[in-house]
Amino acid sequence: MPDDVLLEVLRRPVCAACERAAHAGRQYLRGVLGDGVNDVKVRALWRRDGGLCAAHWRVWRALESPPLPTAILLHDLLGAHLEAAPARPACPACAVGTGEAKRTLRTLARLRPATLDAALAGEARGFLCLEHLAEMPQGAARERFTARLRALRDELAEAIRKADYRFANEPTGPEADAWLRAIRAYGGDV
């Protein structure tokens, strides 16, 4: 993944690793939806693993999948399920997303501190969710993201303070959407 793509994600108020993982999962599904449905290995993998998780079936539908490739895959999946249900379905799109999240964390860890600071400067609100922050190796990058979560906590405190009628007339700032970013800190790509 080029650094400029990652730096652009860091400017948005989402977990960079979740964003890249979701993008990779969507791209994988687009590929399967295109020519992947004709790939014998892809269909065998899907049959073996039981298809997609519920979240990725929703993504599949959002891609406005044509009926024929979807019918072919579902025919295979239902046949495999009726023969012998997988012990625990494993979503291939989740596996692609997990791999991309790990690559994103490695890329973030190797960025020069000045590059990371520049990407997170000004109005940029990017961060790592708690799950991905826990997976981030110790170092300067992890400290910067931890500091951003501390700042998010301070913004939540400011939002709570401004909800008091005595301060309600004060103009809002970055604390206005702090609650949404805090949900993302816990829920990732929501």
N, CA and C atoms as an extended XYZ file, in Angstrom:
570
Properties=species:S:1:pos:R:3:atomname:S:1:resname:S:1:resid:I:1 pbc="F F F"
N         0.851       -1.171        0.000 N   MET     1
C         0.000        0.000        0.000 CA  MET     1
C         0.900        1.238        0.000 C   MET     1
N         0.671        2.148       -0.923 N   PRO     2
C         1.471        3.378       -0.949 CA  PRO     2
C         1.201        4.231        0.291 C   PRO     2
N         2.256        4.875        0.767 N   ASP     3
C         2.131        5.715        1.955 CA  ASP     3
C         1.113        6.833        1.756 C   ASP     3
N         1.013        7.386        0.542 N   ASP     4
C         0.093        8.506        0.326 CA  ASP     4
C        -1.365        8.082        0.528 C   ASP     4
N        -1.696        6.834        0.197 N   VAL     5
C        -3.056        6.332        0.441 CA  VAL     5
C        -3.312        6.268        1.942 C   VAL     5
N        -2.358        5.732        2.679 N   LEU     6
C        -2.500        5.632        4.124 CA  LEU     6
C        -2.569        7.017        4.767 C   LEU     6
N        -1.742        7.934        4.311 N   LEU     7
C        -1.749        9.284        4.882 CA  LEU     7
C        -3.079        9.976        4.636 C   LEU     7
N        -3.714        9.703        3.495 N   GLU     8
C        -5.030       10.278        3.231 CA  GLU     8
C        -6.069        9.711        4.197 C   GLU     8
N        -6.000        8.424        4.488 N   VAL     9
C        -6.933        7.804        5.436 CA  VAL     9
C        -6.755        8.429        6.818 C   VAL     9
N        -5.529        8.747        7.187 N   LEU    10
C        -5.269        9.319        8.509 CA  LEU    10
C        -5.906       10.688        8.693 C   LEU    10
N        -6.276       11.328        7.620 N   ARG    11
C        -6.901       12.649        7.727 CA  ARG    11
C        -8.387       12.557        8.053 C   ARG    11
N        -8.959       11.353        7.931 N   ARG    12
C       -10.390       11.168        8.187 CA  ARG    12
C       -10.614       10.647        9.602 C   ARG    12
N       -11.814       10.899       10.158 N   PRO    13
C       -12.087       10.489       11.554 CA  PRO    13
C       -12.473        9.023       11.690 C   PRO    13
N       -11.649        8.136       11.147 N   VAL    14
C       -11.897        6.701       11.237 CA  VAL    14
C       -10.603        6.003       11.631 C   VAL    14
N       -10.730        4.773       12.076 N   CYS    15
C        -9.558        3.958       12.356 CA  CYS    15
C        -8.899        3.632       11.020 C   CYS    15
N        -7.626        3.984       10.876 N   ALA    16
C        -6.920        3.764        9.620 CA  ALA    16
C        -6.881        2.281        9.255 C   ALA    16
N        -6.646        1.420       10.221 N   ALA    17
C        -6.561       -0.014        9.944 CA  ALA    17
C        -7.934       -0.574        9.565 C   ALA    17
N        -8.984       -0.153       10.245 N   CYS    18
C       -10.341       -0.606        9.896 CA  CYS    18
C       -10.717       -0.137        8.497 C   CYS    18
N       -10.398        1.095        8.181 N   GLU    19
C       -10.720        1.651        6.869 CA  GLU    19
C       -10.029        0.863        5.763 C   GLU    19
N        -8.737        0.588        5.939 N   ARG    20
C        -7.995       -0.166        4.926 CA  ARG    20
C        -8.507       -1.612        4.842 C   ARG    20
N        -8.843       -2.207        5.983 N   ALA    21
C        -9.368       -3.578        5.982 CA  ALA    21
C       -10.711       -3.639        5.259 C   ALA    21
N       -11.588       -2.682        5.526 N   ALA    22
C       -12.897       -2.657        4.865 CA  ALA    22
C       -12.734       -2.470        3.356 C   ALA    22
N       -11.823       -1.594        2.978 N   HIS    23
C       -11.569       -1.360        1.555 CA  HIS    23
C       -11.053       -2.634        0.882 C   HIS    23
N       -10.102       -3.301        1.526 N   ALA    24
C        -9.553       -4.537        0.962 CA  ALA    24
C       -10.637       -5.610        0.841 C   ALA    24
N       -11.502       -5.723        1.835 N   GLY    25
C       -12.596       -6.688        1.779 CA  GLY    25
C       -13.550       -6.396        0.632 C   GLY    25
N       -13.896       -5.105        0.441 N   ARG    26
C       -14.778       -4.723       -0.673 CA  ARG    26
C       -14.122       -5.038       -2.018 C   ARG    26
N       -12.839       -4.724       -2.135 N   GLN    27
C       -12.133       -4.991       -3.393 CA  GLN    27
C       -12.093       -6.488       -3.681 C   GLN    27
N       -11.852       -7.279       -2.660 N   TYR    28
C       -11.855       -8.732       -2.818 CA  TYR    28
C       -13.220       -9.195       -3.331 C   TYR    28
N       -14.278       -8.713       -2.708 N   LEU    29
C       -15.624       -9.119       -3.122 CA  LEU    29
C       -15.935       -8.665       -4.543 C   LEU    29
N       -15.482       -7.472       -4.916 N   ARG    30
C       -15.674       -7.016       -6.299 CA  ARG    30
C       -14.985       -7.970       -7.273 C   ARG    30
N       -13.787       -8.421       -6.897 N   GLY    31
C       -13.061       -9.359       -7.746 CA  GLY    31
C       -13.782      -10.686       -7.879 C   GLY    31
N       -14.294      -11.193       -6.770 N   VAL    32
C       -15.039      -12.451       -6.822 CA  VAL    32
C       -16.313      -12.257       -7.630 C   VAL    32
N       -16.959      -11.148       -7.419 N   LEU    33
C       -18.190      -10.848       -8.135 CA  LEU    33
C       -17.942      -10.734       -9.631 C   LEU    33
N       -16.772      -10.225      -10.001 N   GLY    34
C       -16.438      -10.098      -11.415 CA  GLY    34
C       -16.107      -11.457      -12.012 C   GLY    34
N       -14.833      -11.783      -12.044 N   ASP    35
C       -14.403      -13.045      -12.648 CA  ASP    35
C       -14.143      -14.135      -11.638 C   ASP    35
N       -14.087      -13.805      -10.367 N   GLY    36
C       -13.768      -14.795       -9.350 CA  GLY    36
C       -14.776      -15.911       -9.239 C   GLY    36
N       -16.007      -15.638       -9.615 N   VAL    37
C       -17.039      -16.671       -9.530 CA  VAL    37
C       -16.706      -17.841      -10.461 C   VAL    37
N       -15.911      -17.584      -11.482 N   ASN    38
C       -15.507      -18.642      -12.419 CA  ASN    38
C       -14.211      -19.329      -12.001 C   ASN    38
N       -13.588      -18.859      -10.933 N   ASP    39
C       -12.330      -19.438      -10.464 CA  ASP    39
C       -12.631      -20.657       -9.590 C   ASP    39
N       -12.179      -21.808      -10.050 N   VAL    40
C       -12.451      -23.064       -9.349 CA  VAL    40
C       -11.894      -23.033       -7.930 C   VAL    40
N       -10.704      -22.449       -7.742 N   LYS    41
C       -10.080      -22.407       -6.416 CA  LYS    41
C       -10.865      -21.506       -5.464 C   LYS    41
N       -11.336      -20.379       -5.977 N   VAL    42
C       -12.128      -19.464       -5.143 CA  VAL    42
C       -13.405      -20.151       -4.683 C   VAL    42
N       -14.090      -20.791       -5.599 N   ARG    43
C       -15.345      -21.450       -5.224 CA  ARG    43
C       -15.103      -22.608       -4.274 C   ARG    43
N       -14.010      -23.340       -4.458 N   ALA    44
C       -13.681      -24.430       -3.527 CA  ALA    44
C       -13.383      -23.879       -2.140 C   ALA    44
N       -12.667      -22.760       -2.076 N   LEU    45
C       -12.368      -22.124       -0.786 CA  LEU    45
C       -13.663      -21.697       -0.099 C   LEU    45
N       -14.552      -21.078       -0.839 N   TRP    46
C       -15.816      -20.633       -0.261 CA  TRP    46
C       -16.642      -21.809        0.220 C   TRP    46
N       -16.676      -22.883       -0.568 N   ARG    47
C       -17.420      -24.076       -0.139 CA  ARG    47
C       -16.812      -24.644        1.137 C   ARG    47
N       -15.495      -24.742        1.172 N   ARG    48
C       -14.823      -25.312        2.338 CA  ARG    48
C       -15.071      -24.465        3.590 C   ARG    48
N       -14.993      -23.138        3.422 N   ASP    49
C       -15.073      -22.245        4.579 CA  ASP    49
C       -16.484      -21.772        4.909 C   ASP    49
N       -17.449      -22.045        4.063 N   GLY    50
C       -18.832      -21.707        4.390 CA  GLY    50
C       -19.306      -20.360        3.899 C   GLY    50
N       -18.533      -19.665        3.070 N   GLY    51
C       -18.990      -18.391        2.510 CA  GLY    51
C       -18.593      -17.193        3.337 C   GLY    51
N       -19.449      -16.202        3.343 N   LEU    52
C       -19.157      -14.922        3.975 CA  LEU    52
C       -19.833      -14.791        5.335 C   LEU    52
N       -19.296      -13.886        6.135 N   CYS    53
C       -19.964      -13.525        7.386 CA  CYS    53
C       -21.147      -12.614        7.051 C   CYS    53
N       -21.998      -12.354        8.007 N   ALA    54
C       -23.191      -11.518        7.768 CA  ALA    54
C       -22.813      -10.122        7.287 C   ALA    54
N       -21.771       -9.544        7.879 N   ALA    55
C       -21.369       -8.191        7.485 CA  ALA    55
C       -20.932       -8.154        6.026 C   ALA    55
N       -20.197       -9.170        5.589 N   HIS    56
C       -19.735       -9.161        4.206 CA  HIS    56
C       -20.831       -9.568        3.216 C   HIS    56
N       -21.843      -10.300        3.668 N   TRP    57
C       -22.998      -10.516        2.782 CA  TRP    57
C       -23.710       -9.186        2.549 C   TRP    57
N       -23.760       -8.332        3.568 N   ARG    58
C       -24.365       -7.002        3.385 CA  ARG    58
C       -23.548       -6.175        2.397 C   ARG    58
N       -22.218       -6.261        2.491 N   VAL    59
C       -21.358       -5.565        1.524 CA  VAL    59
C       -21.623       -6.120        0.126 C   VAL    59
N       -21.715       -7.431        0.012 N   TRP    60
C       -21.979       -8.081       -1.270 CA  TRP    60
C       -23.262       -7.510       -1.893 C   TRP    60
N       -24.300       -7.419       -1.086 N   ARG    61
C       -25.575       -6.869       -1.592 CA  ARG    61
C       -25.434       -5.405       -1.964 C   ARG    61
N       -24.671       -4.664       -1.204 N   ALA    62
C       -24.479       -3.238       -1.486 CA  ALA    62
C       -23.714       -3.026       -2.793 C   ALA    62
N       -22.959       -4.013       -3.210 N   LEU    63
C       -22.236       -3.920       -4.476 CA  LEU    63
C       -23.176       -4.145       -5.666 C   LEU    63
N       -24.458       -4.344       -5.380 N   GLU    64
C       -25.471       -4.580       -6.406 CA  GLU    64
C       -25.045       -5.740       -7.289 C   GLU    64
N       -24.796       -6.842       -6.626 N   SER    65
C       -24.318       -8.033       -7.318 CA  SER    65
C       -25.351       -8.533       -8.320 C   SER    65
N       -24.877       -8.872       -9.510 N   PRO    66
C       -25.806       -9.452      -10.494 CA  PRO    66
C       -26.327      -10.795       -9.994 C   PRO    66
N       -27.528      -11.139      -10.357 N   PRO    67
C       -28.119      -12.386       -9.852 CA  PRO    67
C       -27.362      -13.661      -10.240 C   PRO    67
N       -26.826      -13.733      -11.461 N   LEU    68
C       -26.216      -14.989      -11.895 CA  LEU    68
C       -24.980      -15.374      -11.083 C   LEU    68
N       -23.971      -14.505      -10.929 N   PRO    69
C       -22.817      -14.936      -10.121 CA  PRO    69
C       -23.203      -15.232       -8.675 C   PRO    69
N       -24.136      -14.472       -8.151 N   THR    70
C       -24.587      -14.705       -6.778 CA  THR    70
C       -25.279      -16.058       -6.681 C   THR    70
N       -26.130      -16.372       -7.653 N   ALA    71
C       -26.828      -17.654       -7.643 CA  ALA    71
C       -25.840      -18.813       -7.748 C   ALA    71
N       -24.812      -18.662       -8.577 N   ILE    72
C       -23.814      -19.727       -8.740 CA  ILE    72
C       -23.100      -19.980       -7.418 C   ILE    72
N       -22.644      -18.899       -6.767 N   LEU    73
C       -21.937      -19.064       -5.493 CA  LEU    73
C       -22.851      -19.643       -4.418 C   LEU    73
N       -24.058      -19.137       -4.329 N   LEU    74
C       -24.974      -19.621       -3.293 CA  LEU    74
C       -25.396      -21.064       -3.540 C   LEU    74
N       -25.516      -21.454       -4.785 N   HIS    75
C       -25.819      -22.840       -5.110 CA  HIS    75
C       -24.712      -23.738       -4.576 C   HIS    75
N       -23.451      -23.351       -4.827 N   ASP    76
C       -22.300      -24.097       -4.304 CA  ASP    76
C       -22.318      -24.144       -2.782 C   ASP    76
N       -22.543      -22.998       -2.169 N   LEU    77
C       -22.484      -22.915       -0.711 CA  LEU    77
C       -23.578      -23.739       -0.052 C   LEU    77
N       -24.785      -23.612       -0.563 N   LEU    78
C       -25.883      -24.380        0.028 CA  LEU    78
C       -25.677      -25.881       -0.166 C   LEU    78
N       -25.154      -26.261       -1.322 N   GLY    79
C       -24.852      -27.671       -1.552 CA  GLY    79
C       -23.821      -28.187       -0.568 C   GLY    79
N       -22.767      -27.411       -0.361 N   ALA    80
C       -21.717      -27.814        0.594 CA  ALA    80
C       -22.277      -27.860        2.007 C   ALA    80
N       -23.124      -26.898        2.338 N   HIS    81
C       -23.704      -26.856        3.679 CA  HIS    81
C       -24.618      -28.053        3.920 C   HIS    81
N       -25.385      -28.407        2.935 N   LEU    82
C       -26.294      -29.537        3.085 CA  LEU    82
C       -25.551      -30.867        3.172 C   LEU    82
N       -24.378      -30.930        2.534 N   GLU    83
C       -23.570      -32.156        2.615 CA  GLU    83
C       -22.908      -32.281        3.975 C   GLU    83
N       -22.258      -31.221        4.398 N   ALA    84
C       -21.565      -31.219        5.696 CA  ALA    84
C       -21.240      -29.765        6.043 C   ALA    84
N       -21.987      -29.212        6.982 N   ALA    85
C       -21.781      -27.817        7.370 CA  ALA    85
C       -20.385      -27.637        7.953 C   ALA    85
N       -19.701      -26.547        7.571 N   PRO    86
C       -18.394      -26.279        8.170 CA  PRO    86
C       -18.539      -26.107        9.680 C   PRO    86
N       -17.556      -26.582       10.425 N   ALA    87
C       -17.602      -26.480       11.882 CA  ALA    87
C       -17.768      -25.024       12.307 C   ALA    87
N       -17.016      -24.166       11.691 N   ARG    88
C       -17.105      -22.743       12.003 CA  ARG    88
C       -16.813      -21.982       10.716 C   ARG    88
N       -17.830      -21.389       10.102 N   PRO    89
C       -17.583      -20.680        8.847 CA  PRO    89
C       -16.487      -19.630        9.003 C   PRO    89
N       -15.635      -19.562        7.995 N   ALA    90
C       -14.541      -18.585        7.977 CA  ALA    90
C       -14.722      -17.705        6.753 C   ALA    90
N       -14.938      -16.435        6.961 N   CYS    91
C       -15.208      -15.494        5.874 CA  CYS    91
C       -13.910      -15.131        5.151 C   CYS    91
N       -13.810      -15.408        3.842 N   PRO    92
C       -12.587      -15.063        3.119 CA  PRO    92
C       -12.375      -13.553        3.016 C   PRO    92
N       -13.450      -12.769        2.955 N   ALA    93
C       -13.291      -11.315        2.893 CA  ALA    93
C       -12.743      -10.780        4.221 C   ALA    93
N       -13.143      -11.395        5.338 N   CYS    94
C       -12.568      -11.006        6.639 CA  CYS    94
C       -11.074      -11.313        6.673 C   CYS    94
N       -10.689      -12.472        6.109 N   ALA    95
C        -9.273      -12.841        6.085 CA  ALA    95
C        -8.462      -11.839        5.273 C   ALA    95
N        -9.003      -11.400        4.129 N   VAL    96
C        -8.327      -10.390        3.314 CA  VAL    96
C        -8.219       -9.084        4.102 C   VAL    96
N        -9.302       -8.692        4.760 N   GLY    97
C        -9.299       -7.456        5.555 CA  GLY    97
C        -8.327       -7.514        6.711 C   GLY    97
N        -8.253       -8.643        7.391 N   THR    98
C        -7.315       -8.799        8.510 CA  THR    98
C        -5.876       -8.663        8.026 C   THR    98
N        -5.579       -9.264        6.893 N   GLY    99
C        -4.229       -9.130        6.331 CA  GLY    99
C        -3.902       -7.692        6.003 C   GLY    99
N        -4.859       -6.973        5.449 N   GLU   100
C        -4.629       -5.559        5.119 CA  GLU   100
C        -4.463       -4.720        6.381 C   GLU   100
N        -5.230       -5.012        7.421 N   ALA   101
C        -5.087       -4.275        8.685 CA  ALA   101
C        -3.686       -4.476        9.262 C   ALA   101
N        -3.178       -5.698        9.204 N   LYS   102
C        -1.823       -5.966        9.706 CA  LYS   102
C        -0.781       -5.219        8.892 C   LYS   102
N        -0.951       -5.187        7.560 N   ARG   103
C        -0.018       -4.424        6.719 CA  ARG   103
C        -0.085       -2.940        7.054 C   ARG   103
N        -1.299       -2.447        7.308 N   THR   104
C        -1.460       -1.035        7.658 CA  THR   104
C        -0.721       -0.712        8.949 C   THR   104
N        -0.858       -1.564        9.958 N   LEU   105
C        -0.168       -1.329       11.229 CA  LEU   105
C         1.340       -1.358       11.048 C   LEU   105
N         1.840       -2.286       10.235 N   ARG   106
C         3.289       -2.336        9.976 CA  ARG   106
C         3.749       -1.071        9.263 C   ARG   106
N         2.942       -0.596        8.312 N   THR   107
C         3.292        0.630        7.587 CA  THR   107
C         3.294        1.821        8.522 C   THR   107
N         2.280        1.922        9.366 N   LEU   108
C         2.237        3.025       10.332 CA  LEU   108
C         3.445        3.000       11.263 C   LEU   108
N         3.818        1.812       11.700 N   ALA   109
C         4.942        1.686       12.634 CA  ALA   109
C         6.255        2.098       11.988 C   ALA   109
N         6.375        1.952       10.678 N   ARG   110
C         7.639        2.288       10.023 CA  ARG   110
C         7.689        3.726        9.492 C   ARG   110
N         6.551        4.429        9.526 N   LEU   111
C         6.555        5.821        9.069 CA  LEU   111
C         7.466        6.664        9.948 C   LEU   111
N         8.121        7.609        9.317 N   ARG   112
C         8.930        8.550       10.094 CA  ARG   112
C         7.989        9.379       10.965 C   ARG   112
N         8.405        9.686       12.186 N   PRO   113
C         7.531       10.480       13.076 CA  PRO   113
C         7.074       11.793       12.448 C   PRO   113
N         7.946       12.469       11.705 N   ALA   114
C         7.566       13.740       11.084 CA  ALA   114
C         6.456       13.532       10.046 C   ALA   114
N         6.521       12.442        9.299 N   THR   115
C         5.491       12.138        8.298 CA  THR   115
C         4.159       11.856        8.978 C   THR   115
N         4.200       11.070       10.034 N   LEU   116
C         2.975       10.754       10.769 CA  LEU   116
C         2.397       12.013       11.411 C   LEU   116
N         3.251       12.824       12.014 N   ASP   117
C         2.784       14.070       12.636 CA  ASP   117
C         2.139       14.996       11.611 C   ASP   117
N         2.734       15.080       10.421 N   ALA   118
C         2.171       15.938        9.374 CA  ALA   118
C         0.798       15.425        8.948 C   ALA   118
N         0.643       14.107        8.844 N   ALA   119
C        -0.643       13.536        8.445 CA  ALA   119
C        -1.709       13.760        9.504 C   ALA   119
N        -1.309       13.807       10.762 N   LEU   120
C        -2.262       13.958       11.859 CA  LEU   120
C        -2.425       15.417       12.304 C   LEU   120
N        -1.813       16.345       11.579 N   ALA   121
C        -1.846       17.758       11.975 CA  ALA   121
C        -3.138       18.436       11.508 C   ALA   121
N        -3.397       19.577       12.092 N   GLY   122
C        -4.522       20.403       11.680 CA  GLY   122
C        -5.856       19.756       11.960 C   GLY   122
N        -6.696       19.699       10.947 N   GLU   123
C        -8.051       19.168       11.079 CA  GLU   123
C        -8.109       17.647       10.985 C   GLU   123
N        -6.987       17.015       10.715 N   ALA   124
C        -6.980       15.553       10.576 CA  ALA   124
C        -7.398       14.910       11.891 C   ALA   124
N        -8.284       13.917       11.793 N   ARG   125
C        -8.801       13.294       13.007 CA  ARG   125
C        -8.581       11.791       13.025 C   ARG   125
N        -7.704       11.293       12.174 N   GLY   126
C        -7.483        9.858       12.098 CA  GLY   126
C        -6.946        9.282       13.399 C   GLY   126
N        -7.227        8.013       13.616 N   PHE   127
C        -6.775        7.326       14.825 CA  PHE   127
C        -6.842        5.835       14.577 C   PHE   127
N        -6.499        5.071       15.578 N   LEU   128
C        -6.668        3.621       15.541 CA  LEU   128
C        -7.705        3.241       16.569 C   LEU   128
N        -8.587        2.308       16.204 N   CYS   129
C        -9.561        1.825       17.175 CA  CYS   129
C        -8.809        1.052       18.261 C   CYS   129
N        -9.480        0.756       19.341 N   LEU   130
C        -8.825        0.101       20.476 CA  LEU   130
C        -8.279       -1.271       20.103 C   LEU   130
N        -8.999       -1.996       19.266 N   GLU   131
C        -8.535       -3.324       18.844 CA  GLU   131
C        -7.221       -3.224       18.072 C   GLU   131
N        -7.157       -2.299       17.124 N   HIS   132
C        -5.936       -2.172       16.325 CA  HIS   132
C        -4.811       -1.496       17.101 C   HIS   132
N        -5.152       -0.601       18.008 N   LEU   133
C        -4.110        0.001       18.847 CA  LEU   133
C        -3.438       -1.071       19.697 C   LEU   133
N        -4.212       -2.030       20.181 N   ALA   134
C        -3.635       -3.118       20.975 CA  ALA   134
C        -2.687       -3.978       20.140 C   ALA   134
N        -2.927       -4.069       18.828 N   GLU   135
C        -2.070       -4.862       17.947 CA  GLU   135
C        -0.854       -4.090       17.447 C   GLU   135
N        -0.868       -2.780       17.635 N   MET   136
C         0.232       -1.926       17.151 CA  MET   136
C         1.476       -2.174       17.983 C   MET   136
N         2.634       -2.360       17.327 N   PRO   137
C         3.861       -2.559       18.103 CA  PRO   137
C         4.198       -1.311       18.925 C   PRO   137
N         4.867       -1.526       20.038 N   GLN   138
C         5.302       -0.406       20.871 CA  GLN   138
C         6.211        0.506       20.047 C   GLN   138
N         6.129        1.783       20.310 N   GLY   139
C         6.985        2.724       19.601 CA  GLY   139
C         6.332        4.088       19.498 C   GLY   139
N         6.982        4.946       18.735 N   ALA   140
C         6.539        6.329       18.600 CA  ALA   140
C         5.149        6.422       17.974 C   ALA   140
N         4.884        5.606       16.946 N   ALA   141
C         3.578        5.671       16.276 CA  ALA   141
C         2.463        5.286       17.246 C   ALA   141
N         2.676        4.234       18.026 N   ARG   142
C         1.646        3.816       18.986 CA  ARG   142
C         1.390        4.926       20.003 C   ARG   142
N         2.446        5.579       20.458 N   GLU   143
C         2.292        6.676       21.417 CA  GLU   143
C         1.476        7.823       20.831 C   GLU   143
N         1.697        8.123       19.542 N   ARG   144
C         0.939        9.202       18.908 CA  ARG   144
C        -0.556        8.859       18.841 C   ARG   144
N        -0.861        7.611       18.529 N   PHE   145
C        -2.275        7.220       18.459 CA  PHE   145
C        -2.904        7.147       19.847 C   PHE   145
N        -2.146        6.745       20.829 N   THR   146
C        -2.648        6.750       22.205 CA  THR   146
C        -2.953        8.180       22.635 C   THR   146
N        -2.080        9.108       22.261 N   ALA   147
C        -2.305       10.522       22.582 CA  ALA   147
C        -3.579       11.036       21.905 C   ALA   147
N        -3.837       10.575       20.695 N   ARG   148
C        -5.054       11.005       19.996 CA  ARG   148
C        -6.302       10.499       20.713 C   ARG   148
N        -6.244        9.296       21.260 N   LEU   149
C        -7.398        8.788       22.015 CA  LEU   149
C        -7.569        9.558       23.325 C   LEU   149
N        -6.467        9.962       23.923 N   ARG   150
C        -6.580       10.814       25.122 CA  ARG   150
C        -7.246       12.145       24.764 C   ARG   150
N        -6.849       12.709       23.628 N   ALA   151
C        -7.450       13.964       23.176 CA  ALA   151
C        -8.938       13.769       22.888 C   ALA   151
N        -9.294       12.617       22.344 N   LEU   152
C       -10.698       12.304       22.088 CA  LEU   152
C       -11.476       12.266       23.401 C   LEU   152
N       -10.877       11.713       24.412 N   ARG   153
C       -11.529       11.681       25.727 CA  ARG   153
C       -11.756       13.098       26.243 C   ARG   153
N       -10.773       13.978       26.047 N   ASP   154
C       -10.920       15.374       26.455 CA  ASP   154
C       -12.042       16.060       25.668 C   ASP   154
N       -12.163       15.735       24.375 N   GLU   155
C       -13.237       16.312       23.563 CA  GLU   155
C       -14.601       15.839       24.055 C   GLU   155
N       -14.680       14.575       24.480 N   LEU   156
C       -15.941       14.074       25.049 CA  LEU   156
C       -16.292       14.842       26.320 C   LEU   156
N       -15.287       15.113       27.149 N   ALA   157
C       -15.523       15.887       28.376 CA  ALA   157
C       -16.034       17.287       28.033 C   ALA   157
N       -15.472       17.878       26.977 N   GLU   158
C       -15.903       19.211       26.559 CA  GLU   158
C       -17.339       19.165       26.019 C   GLU   158
N       -17.683       18.119       25.290 N   ALA   159
C       -19.057       17.976       24.791 CA  ALA   159
C       -20.030       17.847       25.959 C   ALA   159
N       -19.653       17.107       26.964 N   ILE   160
C       -20.496       16.945       28.148 CA  ILE   160
C       -20.647       18.288       28.859 C   ILE   160
N       -19.536       19.027       28.991 N   ARG   161
C       -19.585       20.332       29.653 CA  ARG   161
C       -20.516       21.281       28.903 C   ARG   161
N       -20.438       21.299       27.570 N   LYS   162
C       -21.258       22.221       26.778 CA  LYS   162
C       -22.725       21.811       26.738 C   LYS   162
N       -23.024       20.595       27.151 N   ALA   163
C       -24.420       20.181       27.247 CA  ALA   163
C       -25.102       20.820       28.448 C   ALA   163
N       -24.320       21.304       29.399 N   ASP   164
C       -24.845       22.025       30.570 CA  ASP   164
C       -25.439       23.347       30.083 C   ASP   164
N       -26.609       23.671       30.548 N   TYR   165
C       -27.304       24.870       30.091 CA  TYR   165
C       -26.479       26.141       30.280 C   TYR   165
N       -25.589       26.163       31.257 N   ARG   166
C       -24.781       27.361       31.501 CA  ARG   166
C       -23.761       27.610       30.395 C   ARG   166
N       -23.405       26.573       29.663 N   PHE   167
C       -22.368       26.703       28.637 CA  PHE   167
C       -22.890       26.378       27.239 C   PHE   167
N       -24.187       26.148       27.138 N   ALA   168
C       -24.772       25.704       25.869 CA  ALA   168
C       -24.642       26.741       24.756 C   ALA   168
N       -24.455       27.995       25.085 N   ASN   169
C       -24.342       29.024       24.052 CA  ASN   169
C       -22.922       29.155       23.489 C   ASN   169
N       -21.984       28.417       24.044 N   GLU   170
C       -20.613       28.451       23.508 CA  GLU   170
C       -20.570       27.734       22.164 C   GLU   170
N       -19.781       28.258       21.240 N   PRO   171
C       -19.701       27.590       19.932 CA  PRO   171
C       -19.068       26.200       20.059 C   PRO   171
N       -19.532       25.312       19.198 N   THR   172
C       -18.971       23.965       19.231 CA  THR   172
C       -17.727       23.896       18.356 C   THR   172
N       -16.885       22.980       18.698 N   GLY   173
C       -15.663       22.732       17.945 CA  GLY   173
C       -15.567       21.258       17.611 C   GLY   173
N       -14.376       20.719       17.685 N   PRO   174
C       -14.196       19.307       17.330 CA  PRO   174
C       -14.936       18.350       18.254 C   PRO   174
N       -15.400       18.849       19.390 N   GLU   175
C       -16.123       17.967       20.314 CA  GLU   175
C       -17.517       17.609       19.796 C   GLU   175
N       -17.985       18.304       18.768 N   ALA   176
C       -19.334       18.075       18.269 CA  ALA   176
C       -19.540       16.642       17.780 C   ALA   176
N       -18.513       16.063       17.167 N   ASP   177
C       -18.666       14.681       16.697 CA  ASP   177
C       -17.778       13.715       17.471 C   ASP   177
N       -17.336       14.119       18.630 N   ALA   178
C       -16.467       13.254       19.442 CA  ALA   178
C       -17.176       11.962       19.822 C   ALA   178
N       -18.466       12.031       20.071 N   TRP   179
C       -19.211       10.827       20.443 CA  TRP   179
C       -19.166        9.789       19.327 C   TRP   179
N       -19.254       10.237       18.065 N   LEU   180
C       -19.219        9.314       16.941 CA  LEU   180
C       -17.822        8.704       16.790 C   LEU   180
N       -16.801        9.518       16.935 N   ARG   181
C       -15.432        8.993       16.854 CA  ARG   181
C       -15.149        8.043       18.003 C   ARG   181
N       -15.744        8.282       19.162 N   ALA   182
C       -15.540        7.378       20.301 CA  ALA   182
C       -16.216        6.030       20.031 C   ALA   182
N       -17.377        6.047       19.402 N   ILE   183
C       -18.009        4.784       19.009 CA  ILE   183
C       -17.096        4.037       18.059 C   ILE   183
N       -16.498        4.762       17.116 N   ARG   184
C       -15.580        4.129       16.182 CA  ARG   184
C       -14.350        3.586       16.886 C   ARG   184
N       -13.936        4.235       17.952 N   ALA   185
C       -12.781        3.735       18.709 CA  ALA   185
C       -13.077        2.362       19.295 C   ALA   185
N       -14.326        2.139       19.629 N   TYR   186
C       -14.708        0.833       20.185 CA  TYR   186
C       -15.175       -0.138       19.108 C   TYR   186
N       -15.892        0.374       18.116 N   GLY   187
C       -16.511       -0.507       17.140 CA  GLY   187
C       -15.793       -0.605       15.820 C   GLY   187
N       -14.698        0.139       15.651 N   GLY   188
C       -13.970        0.079       14.392 CA  GLY   188
C       -14.730        0.754       13.285 C   GLY   188
N       -14.918        0.057       12.214 N   ASP   189
C       -15.530        0.618       11.014 CA  ASP   189
C       -17.048        0.600       11.124 C   ASP   189
N       -17.604        1.525       11.908 N   VAL   190
C       -19.059        1.612       12.065 CA  VAL   190
C       -19.560        2.940       11.537 C   VAL   190
